[in-house]
């Protein structure tokens, strides 16, 4: 049986492979919203790709959640909710600026027991590792997680990660904890940002930008744009 895939088909399959679990409504929002009947169009495309054996799906959730064909996730696994949480953070970011260099479940140390952020990306020109805390943990456990980031910082291995700029000094990503709970964690070496959502992060960024502009208006102006550099 021969068939031809459109570029959109290929983009959808690649997106599902990247994020591991993608719900129908997110696909509508990201790939079909410009059409007259986006839900019907999405349903038609996804049924076709499923019947061609190019994606998997689980109807344990409503609307349907789509998975890669080689997914090692059970169709009723709680891990699916984890991947949908990562997808939600990505979509929040996209309302401000499309993230680049996305790595879902990044393992930058290349070893078990090192840092394992849920999500890496470059957002608004700055690198971030993002930890999504769906459950509440003790402050001690969270500080242990921060300590692992510090350990990696001092290893200098991060300076050779593939996404590092070639024409500028290497940057250690800020660490965003997406959590409704504020933990008493600290670091003298890396930036830890605790917010409940990307929307809250951007509200803080707006406030930080406004303060920076006010300071600059009272002092000598400097060149270059303001990056999302919260202090």
C-alpha positions in Angstrom: 0.0 0.0 0.0 1.5 3.3 -1.0 0.6 6.6 0.5 1.9 10.1 0.6 2.3 12.2 3.7 1.8 15.9 3.7 4.3 18.2 5.5 1.7 18.7 8.2 1.4 14.9 8.6 5.2 14.7 9.1 5.2 17.6 11.5 2.5 16.0 13.6 4.3 12.7 13.8 7.5 14.3 14.7 5.8 16.4 17.4 4.2 13.3 19.0 7.6 11.5 18.9 9.2 14.5 20.6 6.6 15.1 23.4 5.7 11.4 23.8 2.0 12.0 24.6 -0.2 14.6 22.9 -3.9 15.1 23.3 -6.3 15.9 20.5 -7.1 19.4 21.6 -3.5 20.4 21.7 -3.1 19.1 18.1 -6.1 21.2 17.1 -4.5 24.3 18.8 -1.1 23.8 17.3 -1.8 22.5 13.8 -5.4 23.1 12.8 -6.8 26.2 14.4 -6.6 28.2 11.2 -9.1 25.9 9.5 -12.8 26.3 9.2 -13.6 23.1 11.2 -10.4 22.5 13.1 -11.7 19.6 15.3 -13.2 17.7 12.4 -10.0 18.2 10.3 -7.8 17.0 13.2 -10.0 14.0 13.9 -9.8 13.0 10.2 -6.0 13.3 10.0 -5.4 11.5 13.2 -7.6 8.6 12.3 -5.8 8.3 9.0 -2.3 8.4 10.6 -3.4 5.8 13.2 -4.8 3.4 10.5 -1.6 3.8 8.6 0.3 2.6 11.7 2.3 5.8 12.0 1.0 6.7 15.5 -0.6 5.0 18.5 -3.4 6.2 20.6 -5.1 5.7 23.9 -8.8 6.3 24.6 -8.3 6.1 28.3 -8.5 9.9 28.2 -11.0 12.3 26.7 -10.2 13.7 24.3 -8.0 11.0 22.8 -4.2 11.0 23.5 -1.8 10.1 20.8 1.6 8.3 21.3 4.6 7.3 19.2 4.3 3.9 17.6 7.3 2.7 19.6 6.1 4.1 22.9 7.1 2.1 25.9 4.2 3.6 27.9 1.2 1.6 28.9 -2.0 3.2 27.6 -3.3 3.7 31.1 0.0 4.8 32.6 0.3 7.8 34.9 3.4 8.7 32.9 1.0 10.0 30.2 -0.2 12.8 32.6 3.5 13.6 33.2 4.1 14.1 29.4 0.9 16.1 29.1 2.1 18.4 31.9 5.3 19.0 29.8 3.2 19.7 26.8 1.1 22.2 28.7 4.2 24.2 29.7 5.4 24.2 26.1 2.0 25.6 25.0 2.1 28.3 27.6 5.6 29.3 26.3 4.3 29.4 22.8 1.8 32.2 23.7 4.8 34.4 24.3 7.6 33.0 22.0 8.2 29.6 20.5 10.9 27.7 22.5 13.9 26.3 20.6 16.2 23.4 21.1 13.6 21.4 22.9 14.6 18.3 24.8 11.9 16.4 26.6 13.3 14.5 29.7 16.8 15.9 29.2 19.6 13.9 30.7 22.6 16.2 30.2 24.9 14.3 32.6 24.5 11.1 30.6 24.4 9.0 33.7 21.8 7.7 36.1 21.6 9.7 39.3 22.5 13.0 37.7 20.1 15.9 37.0 17.1 14.8 34.9 15.0 17.9 34.1 11.6 17.3 32.5 12.3 19.8 29.8 15.1 21.8 28.3 14.6 24.7 25.9 15.9 28.1 24.8 13.2 30.6 25.5 13.4 34.2 24.6 17.1 33.8 24.0 17.9 32.2 27.4 18.5 28.5 28.2 16.3 26.9 30.9 15.9 23.5 32.6 12.4 23.0 33.7 11.2 20.8 36.6 7.5 20.2 36.9 6.5 19.3 40.4 3.1 17.7 40.2 3.5 16.3 43.8 4.6 18.0 46.9 8.0 17.1 48.3 10.0 18.0 51.4 12.2 21.0 51.3 15.1 18.7 52.0 14.4 16.6 48.9 14.1 19.7 46.8 17.4 21.1 48.1 19.0 17.7 47.2 17.7 18.2 43.6 19.2 21.7 43.6 22.5 20.3 44.9 22.7 18.0 41.9 22.4 21.0 39.6 25.3 22.6 41.5 27.3 19.5 41.2 26.8 19.6 37.5 27.7 23.3 37.4 31.1 22.6 39.0 31.8 19.7 36.6 32.1 22.1 33.6 30.6 19.4 31.4 27.7 21.7 30.6 30.0 24.0 28.7 30.2 21.4 25.8 26.5 20.6 25.5 25.4 20.7 21.8 23.1 23.7 22.2 25.8 26.0 23.6 26.5 29.1 21.4 29.7 28.8 19.4 30.4 32.5 19.2 29.8 33.4 22.9 30.8 32.1 26.3 28.8 29.0 27.5 25.7 29.7 29.6 24.5 27.5 32.5 20.7 27.4 32.2 18.4 28.9 34.9 16.3 26.2 36.6 12.6 26.8 36.7 10.5 24.9 39.2 6.9 24.8 38.1 5.2 24.3 41.4 2.2 25.7 43.4 4.3 25.3 46.5 7.3 27.6 47.3 10.2 25.6 48.7 12.9 26.9 51.0 15.8 26.1 48.5 18.8 28.2 47.6 21.9 28.3 45.6 24.9 30.6 45.5 25.9 29.4 42.0 22.8 28.8 39.8 19.5 30.7 39.4 16.4 28.9 40.7 13.0 30.4 39.7 9.9 29.1 41.4 6.6 29.8 39.7 3.2 28.1 39.3 3.1 28.6 35.6 4.9 30.2 32.6 2.3 33.0 32.8 3.5 33.8 36.3 7.1 33.8 35.1 6.2 36.2 32.3 4.5 38.5 34.8 7.6 38.6 36.8 9.6 39.2 33.7 7.4 42.2 32.8 8.0 43.6 36.2 11.7 43.0 36.0 11.9 44.6 32.5 10.0 47.7 33.7 12.4 48.2 36.7 15.4 47.7 34.4 14.0 50.3 32.0 13.4 52.8 34.8 17.0 52.3 36.0 18.3 52.8 32.5 16.3 56.0 32.0 18.1 57.4 35.1 21.6 56.2 33.9 23.5 55.9 30.7 21.7 53.8 28.2 23.2 50.5 27.1 22.9 48.6 23.8 21.2 45.3 23.3 17.8 43.9 24.3 16.7 42.7 27.7 16.6 39.0 28.0 14.4 37.1 30.4 17.0 37.5 33.2 15.2 37.5 36.5 17.1 38.5 39.6 
